[in-house]
């Protein structure tokens, strides 16, 4: 469902199996998620590092 929200193909899930790339791709996907909800990409890094707080902010304002 997460990949569907950020308009990525399901095959991108395989990047999560690569040790260092999974951290990078999760950060990029979180930035894409923030853009999808009309926030800046920096807000996406907030989602990456402090997910429970920033995800709550997105749901509160959406």
N, C-alpha and C positions, 0 to 999 in steps of 0.2 A: 504494500500500500504506500509506503514511504517513497519508493521509486516512481510510483505512478503520480504522486503529487508533484514531484520535481521533474517530471517528464523525462525519465531515463528508462532505458530498456532493462528488462529483467536479467539480461546477461551480465550487466554491470555488477551484480551481486558477487560474482567470482573474484572481483578485486578485493573483497574482504578476506580472502584466503591468503593473500600475499602479505607477509609480515609488516613491512614498513608502509606499503602502499595503502593498506586498510586505514591507517590513521589519516593519511593525506586525503584519501577519497571521502572519508566521513566528514572531514572539515569542509571540503569543497561542496559536498551534498548539503551540509547544514547551511552554508552560505547561499546555495541555490534555494533552499527552503525559505530562508529569510526574504530573499528577493521575490519569491512566489507570493508571500504575504505582504509585500509592499514595504519591506524594511531594507536597510542598507546591508551590504555584505559583512560589515563589521559586526552587526547584530548576529549574523550567522556564526561568527567565531564565539560569541557569547553563548549561543546554543551549544556549541561544541564543548566548551569548557565548563559551563554552568547550566547544563541542560534543563534541569527541573525548574530553575528560576526563569530563564529566558523563554522556555516553551510555555510556561504559565502566562508570561507577558503577551505572547502572541495570541493565545486563546482568549485572554481577557479583552484585547483590543480588536479582535476579529469579529 
